[in-house]
Amino acid sequence: DLALDPVIRIRRGDQLVGQEVRLSDAPFWSDFELDVQLDLHRGMRFVVDVPLFERNDVTSLSMAHLDAELASTDLRVLTKGGALVVNGRVELPRGELTLFGSKFDLAAERDNVLNFISDDYLEPTIDLTAVKTTRSYGSVEAHVLGTPDAPEVSFESPDYPDETDIMSILLFGKPA
């Protein structure tokens, strides 16, 4: 089974701010009624590593790493029956996505978003497009759709329609 790290950490730069909260512990919010509208301003970052395959190895080729700036005007955090619920949309206007050891820049002209539409805040829907420009072989677009537990990753290139060539460029630096 794929699993996310059940710890929430808040950082300012490289420094941990406050204590880590383990989600498997009794949640502190269970005794509160909470209904908060959040406006995330530019400059807040979101960093996450997500396994791409249902295997026990954690090599860099089997992980997706996202380091992105957050922006949103429509994010609501509330409790329902003691359970934490997040609803809304978080935009990722800038950032970097690493897939199969290759770094991509989030495409500024696309809507890169996390949509929180279910009661499980750990399972937002993901819709990301990132671009890697190579020196000799043009550009490659990476598309990530789905959820953290079941991401669907696809690649395309205007210069190389065959995905074998694209993967070869990403992994070895040249087409097959």
N, C-alpha and C positions, 0 to 999 in steps of 0.2 A: 504494500500500500504506500502511496505517496503521502507525505505528511509535512505540514509546515511547522516551523519552530514555534512552539506554543508560548513564547515569551515576547512581551511587548517591552521595547526599550526606547526611551526618548533620549536623543542625543542633540547636543549643540556643538556643531563641528565634530571633532573626534572625541569629545568628552561626554560621558554618560551623565544625564541630568536625572536626579531622583533614583528610585529603586526600580529594578526589573520587576515586572508583574507576570507571574506564570499563570496562563489561562486555565490550567488544570486545577489550580487552587480555587477555593470558594471565591467567586468574584466579589469584589468590594462593592459593586454597583447593585447587587441583588437586594439590598435593603433600601434602595432609593428609587424614587420616581424621577426619571430623567427625560428631558425633551429639550435638546439643544440644537439650534441652527448654527452651522459653522460656515465661516467665510475664510477659506485658506488663501493667504496672500502669497504672492510670488516670493520665492526664496526658501520656502519650506521644501525639504527634500524627502523622497521616498526611496529607500534602498531595500531590495529584496533579492534573495536567491531562490529559484524555483527549480526542482528537479524536472527534467524533460522526459525521463524514462522511468519505468517502474522497476528499478534495479537498486541494489544496495551500494553501488559505487557512487562516489561524489567527486569524480574527476571534473575538471573544468569543461570538458566536452559534453558532459551529461547534464550540465546545469545552465539555466538562463540567469543572467545577472542584470538587474535593472537598477539604475541610479538616475532618478528623474526629479525634476522640479514639479511640485504640486500646485494646482490652481483650481478653485471651485467657488461657485457662488450658490451651490445647491446641494449641501450635504447636511443631513439631519441625523443626530445620534439620540436614541431614546431607549427606554427599557419597556419591555412587554412581558409581564408576568415574571419579572426578575431576570429575564434574558436581555442581553445587549443587542440592539438592532441598529444597523446603519443603513440609511436610504439616501440615494442621490447619485450624483455624478461627480467624479474627480477628473479634471483635465490634467494631462501631462504635456505642457507646452514645449519643454526642452528636456533633454537627458540623453543617456547612453544605455544601450542594450547590448549585452555580450551574449552571443550564441555560437556554439561550437568553436570557441576560442577567438572569434572575430568580433570586433567592436563596430557597432552601428550607431548612428545618430538618429534620434527620434525625428521623423519627418515633420518639420514645422508647418508645412502646408496641409497636413492631415489632422483630423481629430483623433488624438491619442487619448483614450479614456479608460477609466475603471468605473463600471456602473454597479452600484449596490442596489440590487432590485429584489433580493430574496432576504429572508430573515437570518440567513447565515452570513455574517459580516466577513468571515474568512473566505467566502466564495464569491467575490465580485466577478462580473463578466469583464473580460479583457478585450480591448480592440486597439492594437498597436501596429504602427507601420514605422519601420526604421530603415535608413539607407546607409550603405557602405560604398564609398567611392574608392576604386582601386586605381593605381597609377597607370596600369597598362591594359586593364580589361573592362573599363567602364564601371557602371554602378550595379549594385545588387540590392533589391528591396527585400526586407524580411517582414512578414506579416504574422502576428501572434493574435489568435482569437481563442475564446473559450473561457475556462476558469483556471485558477492555480492548480487544481487537482487534475485537470484534463486539458492542458494547453494544446492548441493545434498550431503548428509552425509551418509556414510555407515560404518559399523564396521565388523571386522572379527577377529577370534581368532583360532589358531591351536588347542587349547585345548577345545574350546566350539563352535561347528559349529552352534548351535541354537542362533539366535540373541536375543531371550528373555533372555537367560542366560547371554549374554554379557551385555545387558542393565541393568540387575539386578546387575551384578558385578560393573558396573560404578556408578549406583545410590545408591546401598545398601551395596556394599562391598563383596557380595557373590552371587553365581549362584542361579537361581530360584529353 
